[in-house]
Amino acid sequence: MKGKHLVVIIALIVIADQALKLYIKTNFLLNTSHPVLGNWFHLYFVENPGMAYGWKFGGDWGKVALTIFRLIAVIFGSWYLARIIKQGYHKGFIVCAGLVYAGALGNLIDSCMYGLLFDKGMIFDPQLKDYLGYEGLAVLSKKGYSSFLHGNVVDMLYFPVIRGHFPTWFPFWGGESFEFFRPIFNLADAAISTGVITILVFQKKFFRVRDTVADTNTIETRAPADDASHVS
């Protein structure tokens, strides 16, 4: 697979991811939901200071650590993609690695830059040890809501396909409500998950050892090529 083809795939994913995030950030109020396809697909605007699918880690210092980790992962990923293309890895594996890379890059842009680009965003309160929301629509502004590496990732894809309650006899959660699928995510998260799951499912195909055919070599000897050397 040629590198320029993979660059196009990555660029399309990042552009689509950022375009949707910018639209949601500037047109939706925080923590509001708008149904798209009935009750099973919503655009639900939340901001995520932590990892994929809304997982949090270590408060404000954890947020910076995760951003730095994303940055290192993208730098390493650039080198790794160039390496596997050069070494001729399976095309499917290269595409999946590109999906993971594109997703990491998409969320890295949010974490690094959104705190500088928008006037509103969730900010960590050290006294409450939690992030505080905000009111009104965010707009692009020279005066950002935070600093470099402190931006929040924008999530919006919400699929509450099944809603209901556990039976009363069910252990631990009897009578409580349940929902599938509860996490809210974005296109970058979807790209990462798709890439990782596909690699796990098709790993035998992607990493199959290819049979090699040995070349036939001419054996050279130092025996003299005269009549005396012939064996009857």
N, C-alpha and C positions, 0 to 999 in steps of 0.2 A: 504494500500500500504506500502511495506517495504521501510525503509530509504535507503537501499543499492541500490535498483532499481532506486530511484530518484537521487542518487549520480551519477550513471552511465549516466543517461540522461543529467544531468548538465555537467558532465565532457566531454561528447561527443560534446555538443554544444560549450563549451568554447574552446576545442581543435580545432574544425573545424573553429571557429571564429578567433582564434589566428593564425592558420596556414595560412588562407587566407590573413589576415592582414600582416603577415610577408612576404608572397610572394609578395603582391602588393607593400609594402613599399620598398622592396629591388630590385624590377624588373621593376617598373613603374616610369616614371618621374612625378613629381607633376603636377596636372591639365591636365593630358593626358587621352584620352579615347580610348579604343579598343573594337570594336564591337564583340559580341559573337554570338548572334542570330539575324542576320539582323540588322535592325535599331531600334528594340524595346528593346533590352537588350545589355547594354555595361558594361564593367569594366572601371570605371572612377575614377581615384585616386585623392581624395581630403583629406585634413586634417581638422578635425573639433575640434576647441578649446572649443566648447560649448556643447549644449545638443544634443539629438537625431535629426537626419535628418537635421543637419547643422544649427540649431538654436543657436544663440549666446546670451550671457548674461553678461553684466557688464565688458567687457574687461578682463584684467589680473586678477583682484581680483575676478571677477565673475567666471573665470575659476577655481581658487583655491577653491572657495566656492562650486562649482558644484562637484569637485573632493571629497571634504570632505563629501558632501551630499551623493555621491555614496558610499563612505566608510561606513558611518553610515547606509545607506540602506542595504548594504551587511551584516553588523554585525547583524542588526535587523532581516534581512531575514533569517539568519542562525538559529536564535532562533525561528522565526515564523514557518519555515518549520518543525523543530523538534516538535513543539507544535501541528500543525495540523495533522501530521502523528500519533502522540501519541493519539490524541483525535479521530482518525478515520474519518476524513473528507472525502468527496467524492473524489474518485480517480482522476476524471477529474480536480477537483479544485486543488488538490495537484500537478498534472502535470503542470497545467497552472501557478501556483505560482512558480514552479521550473523553468519554461521558463523565467519568469520575473527575477528571481534571477540569472539565468545563463547569461542573457543579461546584467544585471547590473554589474556582476562580470567581464564579458568580456571587457566592456568599462572601468571599473575601472583599469584593468591591463594597458590599454593604457595610461590613465591619470596619473597613479602613476609612471610607469616604462619606458615608451617609451622615455621620455626626457633624461633618464640616459643610455639607451641602444643603441641609434642611434646617428650618428654624424651629421645628418641633420634633421631639422624639422622647422615648422613655429614658429617664435618668435614674441612676442608682442613688438611693438615699442610705447613707451609712448608719443612720440612727435606726431606721426601720429594717435595714439589711434586705431591702427589696427594691425593685424598680417601680417608679411612679409613672402613671399614665399622663395623658394630656388631653385637652379639649380643642376642638376646631380642626380645620384642615391644615396640613403641613404645606409649606411652599418652599421652593428653592430660594436660598438666601445666602448672602456672604457671611452672615452671622449665624453660624451653626449652633445646634443644641448641645454639641459635645466636641471632643477633640479627636485627633487622629487615633485610630485603633479602638475607639469607643462607640462606634456606630452600631445600631441594632439591625439585624436581618429582618427583612419584610417577608411575612408569610401570608398566604391567602387561599390556598386550595384546601377545601374542606369537604369530605365525603361521608356524611352521617348516614350510611347505607341502611343500617339496622339499628333501631332503637327499641328498648323494652325494659323489662324488669326481670331480675333473677327470681326463680321460684323461692318461696319462703324456706323450703327445706335445703336450699343450696348452701354448702359450707361457706362461712366467712361473709359472703356477700348476699345472703338470702334477703329478698325483698328490695334490694337496692337497684337503682337504675343502671343500665349498661348501654353502651353505644359503640357501634363499629361502622366506620373507622373514625376514631376520635381525634388523632393528631392533625394539626394544620401545618401545611408545608408549602414549598414553592417549587418552581421548575428546576432550580439548581438541586434541591434535595431529591427530586424525582430522577434527575439525570444520574446522580450518585448511586441511588438505590438500584436503578435499572442496570447500570454498569456492573455493580458488585454482584447482584443476584444472577445476572446472565453469566458472569465469569464462573460463579459457583456451580451453576447448572451445567454449563458446557465445558468445564475445566478439562475433562478427558479429551475432548476434541481439540481444544485450544493448545494443550500441552502434549499432544500425542507425539511420541518419538517417531520420526520419519525413518523409513527403511532406506538404507544407503546401499548403493551398488558399488562394489570395489572396482576400481579401474584395472584393466589388464596391463601389466607392465612387462616389458621385454627383459629377460634375464641375461645379463652379460657375464661371460666367463673369460678367464685368462688363458684358456687352452689354445694352443696353436692351431691354426686352420690349414694344416697341410695333410697330405695323404697318409703320413705316418701316424697322425693322431686319430684317424678314423677307427672306429671299433666295429668289427664285423658281427 
